[in-house]
Amino acid sequence: MAVVRDNKNQNRFELDVDGAVAFANYRVTPSAVIITHTETPRALRGRGIASELVRGALELIRADGRKVIAGCGFVVDYLRRNPEFADLGAVTQCTFANRGRPCEGTHTPCS
């Protein structure tokens, strides 16, 4: 299993798989990390890579003592399916994190 890293210079969590990089962009507030967009290269889709990325990102956020705000439809769905991350106090309102705009990317936007 690959390790998710926090690329602070680009404000994104990254996961290297088969020579490609899946990533989750974020913004930081004083108490929370807002995950705004996730992206998995087309060649890696359908293999659970995005779930592995989000799990690793949430574990890093937890280890840093922060909360999470899911500003991306994939992360909203992931948190709903994985209650073991409920302690992160997740706010799962995409439009809040994206200032009223729908999610970006190829996943289904939340409302």
Backbone as CSV, one residue per row, in Angstrom:
resi,resn,N_x,N_y,N_z,CA_x,CA_y,CA_z,C_x,C_y,C_z
1,MET,0.844,-1.189,0.000,0.000,0.000,0.000,0.887,1.249,0.000
2,ALA,0.589,2.179,-0.888,1.334,3.426,-0.980,0.944,4.345,0.186
3,VAL,1.777,5.327,0.430,1.561,6.251,1.537,1.096,7.603,1.002
4,VAL,0.047,8.133,1.599,-0.447,9.469,1.251,0.465,10.492,1.911
5,ARG,0.828,11.507,1.148,1.679,12.573,1.697,0.962,13.911,1.575
6,ASP,1.349,14.834,2.439,0.805,16.185,2.425,1.804,17.087,1.707
7,ASN,1.466,17.500,0.502,2.306,18.421,-0.254,1.853,19.836,0.116
8,LYS,2.442,20.378,1.170,2.028,21.678,1.695,2.276,22.816,0.703
9,ASN,3.286,22.673,-0.151,3.577,23.713,-1.144,2.454,23.866,-2.151
10,GLN,1.766,22.771,-2.471,0.675,22.830,-3.441,-0.698,22.691,-2.786
11,ASN,-0.738,22.658,-1.456,-2.000,22.494,-0.719,-2.804,21.309,-1.237
12,ARG,-2.149,20.150,-1.235,-2.873,18.958,-1.651,-2.238,17.712,-1.036
13,PHE,-3.088,16.723,-0.809,-2.633,15.404,-0.409,-2.389,14.631,-1.691
14,GLU,-1.350,13.800,-1.695,-0.976,13.085,-2.910,-0.751,11.605,-2.619
15,LEU,-1.036,10.801,-3.631,-0.807,9.366,-3.565,-0.234,8.924,-4.907
16,ASP,0.989,8.397,-4.881,1.639,7.904,-6.102,1.242,6.450,-6.340
17,VAL,0.763,6.172,-7.553,0.388,4.812,-7.928,0.768,4.593,-9.392
18,ASP,1.561,3.586,-9.633,1.927,3.199,-11.006,2.429,4.370,-11.845
19,GLY,3.253,5.226,-11.254,3.838,6.338,-11.987,2.929,7.539,-12.180
20,ALA,1.744,7.508,-11.596,0.801,8.636,-11.687,0.485,9.125,-10.274
21,VAL,-0.132,10.308,-10.191,-0.438,10.893,-8.892,-1.927,11.207,-8.793
22,ALA,-2.574,10.633,-7.789,-3.934,11.028,-7.417,-3.771,12.103,-6.341
23,PHE,-4.686,13.079,-6.331,-4.519,14.148,-5.346,-5.858,14.685,-4.855
24,ALA,-5.780,15.327,-3.703,-6.935,15.994,-3.100,-6.492,17.394,-2.694
25,ASN,-7.033,18.401,-3.360,-6.720,19.791,-3.030,-7.403,20.178,-1.726
26,TYR,-6.783,21.096,-0.998,-7.381,21.547,0.258,-7.040,22.998,0.551
27,ARG,-7.836,23.564,1.467,-7.556,24.870,2.069,-7.542,24.657,3.577
28,VAL,-6.757,25.448,4.270,-6.635,25.311,5.719,-7.263,26.515,6.402
29,THR,-8.046,26.246,7.438,-8.563,27.282,8.321,-7.858,27.083,9.662
30,PRO,-8.057,27.966,10.625,-7.389,27.770,11.921,-7.716,26.428,12.598
31,SER,-8.901,25.870,12.341,-9.267,24.638,13.041,-9.604,23.464,12.131
32,ALA,-9.683,23.695,10.829,-10.128,22.620,9.937,-9.374,22.643,8.611
33,VAL,-9.448,21.507,7.947,-8.931,21.382,6.589,-10.138,21.165,5.686
34,ILE,-10.277,22.001,4.672,-11.379,21.890,3.718,-10.845,21.177,2.482
35,ILE,-11.310,19.960,2.241,-10.917,19.240,1.036,-11.863,19.691,-0.069
36,THR,-11.313,20.376,-1.072,-12.141,21.033,-2.082,-12.314,20.248,-3.369
37,HIS,-11.398,19.320,-3.649,-11.461,18.610,-4.930,-10.558,17.389,-4.868
38,THR,-11.036,16.271,-5.386,-10.192,15.089,-5.517,-10.085,14.736,-6.993
39,GLU,-8.931,14.207,-7.354,-8.749,13.810,-8.749,-7.870,12.568,-8.830
40,THR,-8.358,11.603,-9.576,-7.620,10.372,-9.832,-7.382,10.282,-11.338
41,PRO,-6.154,10.072,-11.767,-5.909,9.931,-13.206,-6.799,8.833,-13.805
42,ARG,-7.257,9.067,-15.000,-8.192,8.152,-15.670,-7.710,6.700,-15.633
43,ALA,-6.430,6.481,-15.848,-5.893,5.114,-15.886,-5.994,4.397,-14.538
44,LEU,-6.163,5.154,-13.451,-6.224,4.556,-12.119,-7.644,4.402,-11.588
45,ARG,-8.618,4.917,-12.283,-9.993,4.896,-11.787,-10.552,3.478,-11.721
46,GLY,-11.456,3.281,-10.773,-12.109,1.988,-10.615,-11.303,0.983,-9.804
47,ARG,-10.236,1.442,-9.172,-9.368,0.549,-8.397,-9.347,0.882,-6.913
48,GLY,-10.182,1.826,-6.480,-10.206,2.203,-5.069,-9.123,3.183,-4.671
49,ILE,-8.444,3.758,-5.649,-7.342,4.682,-5.370,-7.841,5.948,-4.678
50,ALA,-8.951,6.500,-5.147,-9.484,7.727,-4.530,-9.863,7.479,-3.075
51,SER,-10.438,6.320,-2.787,-10.788,5.988,-1.398,-9.532,5.864,-0.539
52,GLU,-8.495,5.242,-1.083,-7.227,5.122,-0.365,-6.630,6.506,-0.100
53,LEU,-6.713,7.384,-1.093,-6.223,8.755,-0.952,-6.965,9.492,0.148
54,VAL,-8.289,9.437,0.111,-9.087,10.168,1.101,-8.861,9.597,2.499
55,ARG,-8.812,8.273,2.628,-8.537,7.664,3.933,-7.203,8.175,4.490
56,GLY,-6.166,8.166,3.671,-4.858,8.643,4.117,-4.876,10.116,4.483
57,ALA,-5.584,10.919,3.694,-5.693,12.351,3.994,-6.399,12.567,5.329
58,LEU,-7.485,11.836,5.560,-8.221,11.976,6.822,-7.376,11.537,8.013
59,GLU,-6.578,10.509,7.828,-5.690,10.071,8.916,-4.635,11.128,9.218
60,LEU,-4.101,11.789,8.180,-3.140,12.872,8.399,-3.798,14.056,9.098
61,ILE,-5.017,14.394,8.695,-5.750,15.493,9.321,-5.998,15.174,10.793
62,ARG,-6.414,13.954,11.073,-6.655,13.520,12.461,-5.364,13.621,13.279
63,ALA,-4.261,13.138,12.738,-2.983,13.159,13.447,-2.519,14.584,13.754
64,ASP,-2.946,15.530,12.916,-2.594,16.938,13.110,-3.542,17.636,14.077
65,GLY,-4.572,16.929,14.554,-5.500,17.492,15.525,-6.508,18.453,14.937
66,ARG,-6.745,18.375,13.650,-7.696,19.273,12.992,-9.000,18.547,12.689
67,LYS,-9.989,19.314,12.327,-11.270,18.811,11.847,-11.245,18.870,10.327
68,VAL,-12.285,18.305,9.707,-12.338,18.306,8.248,-13.683,18.858,7.785
69,ILE,-13.642,19.561,6.677,-14.848,20.014,5.988,-14.781,19.424,4.587
70,ALA,-15.788,18.647,4.246,-15.809,17.995,2.933,-16.422,18.940,1.921
71,GLY,-15.571,19.486,1.061,-16.026,20.395,0.023,-16.032,19.745,-1.341
72,CYS,-16.091,18.442,-1.359,-16.020,17.670,-2.598,-16.998,16.507,-2.462
73,GLY,-17.774,16.256,-3.492,-18.791,15.215,-3.445,-18.242,13.844,-3.105
74,PHE,-17.060,13.514,-3.616,-16.490,12.213,-3.306,-16.186,12.092,-1.824
75,VAL,-15.655,13.147,-1.223,-15.324,13.122,0.205,-16.598,13.074,1.043
76,VAL,-17.622,13.789,0.632,-18.917,13.724,1.323,-19.397,12.281,1.364
77,ASP,-19.397,11.623,0.213,-19.841,10.229,0.137,-18.944,9.312,0.955
78,TYR,-17.642,9.529,0.913,-16.707,8.694,1.653,-16.993,8.780,3.157
79,LEU,-17.188,9.992,3.637,-17.455,10.170,5.063,-18.771,9.522,5.477
80,ARG,-19.757,9.568,4.634,-21.031,8.906,4.933,-20.874,7.397,5.019
81,ARG,-19.988,6.832,4.204,-19.771,5.377,4.184,-18.777,4.907,5.238
82,ASN,-18.058,5.817,5.870,-16.990,5.453,6.808,-17.137,6.204,8.127
83,PRO,-18.048,5.772,8.973,-18.319,6.481,10.229,-17.144,6.493,11.207
84,GLU,-16.101,5.722,10.937,-14.936,5.751,11.823,-14.221,7.099,11.811
85,PHE,-14.607,7.970,10.880,-14.023,9.311,10.838,-14.952,10.376,11.412
86,ALA,-16.022,9.965,12.072,-16.989,10.909,12.647,-16.337,11.843,13.668
87,ASP,-15.268,11.386,14.320,-14.591,12.216,15.322,-13.950,13.462,14.721
88,LEU,-13.829,13.508,13.424,-13.232,14.681,12.775,-14.209,15.841,12.676
89,GLY,-15.447,15.616,13.129,-16.434,16.688,13.146,-16.750,17.203,11.763
90,ALA,-16.819,16.306,10.821,-16.943,16.674,9.421,-18.205,17.469,9.123
91,VAL,-18.003,18.590,8.483,-19.094,19.337,7.874,-19.099,18.899,6.424
92,THR,-20.215,18.412,5.947,-20.229,17.849,4.596,-21.154,18.651,3.697
93,GLN,-20.851,19.904,3.560,-21.650,20.754,2.692,-20.756,21.381,1.638
94,CYS,-20.792,20.770,0.516,-19.965,21.156,-0.608,-20.094,22.635,-0.954
95,THR,-21.307,23.134,-0.991,-21.493,24.509,-1.422,-20.884,25.497,-0.434
96,PHE,-20.796,25.121,0.854,-20.142,25.981,1.834,-18.656,26.119,1.494
97,ALA,-18.009,24.990,1.272,-16.571,24.998,1.023,-16.226,25.660,-0.309
98,ASN,-17.127,25.565,-1.271,-16.868,26.143,-2.590,-17.597,27.466,-2.804
99,ARG,-17.951,28.119,-1.706,-18.597,29.433,-1.749,-19.838,29.440,-2.636
100,GLY,-20.661,28.396,-2.485,-21.923,28.363,-3.204,-21.856,27.779,-4.595
101,ARG,-20.650,27.496,-5.076,-20.499,26.902,-6.410,-20.503,25.386,-6.286
102,PRO,-20.947,24.687,-7.329,-20.890,23.222,-7.282,-19.450,22.723,-7.301
103,CYS,-19.275,21.450,-6.925,-17.956,20.815,-6.945,-17.367,20.859,-8.340
104,GLU,-16.046,20.793,-8.374,-15.328,20.689,-9.626,-14.976,19.220,-9.848
105,GLY,-14.564,18.868,-11.024,-14.034,17.535,-11.264,-15.015,16.621,-11.973
106,THR,-14.639,15.356,-12.014,-15.405,14.389,-12.789,-16.380,13.582,-11.954
107,HIS,-16.364,13.769,-10.653,-17.308,13.047,-9.804,-18.650,13.765,-9.781
108,THR,-19.651,13.133,-9.207,-20.967,13.732,-9.127,-20.960,14.852,-8.094
109,PRO,-21.319,16.069,-8.464,-21.336,17.166,-7.497,-22.400,16.963,-6.440
110,CYS,-22.119,17.430,-5.250,-23.154,17.422,-4.219,-23.894,18.751,-4.292
111,SER,-25.019,18.835,-3.630,-25.798,20.075,-3.709,-25.786,20.815,-2.401
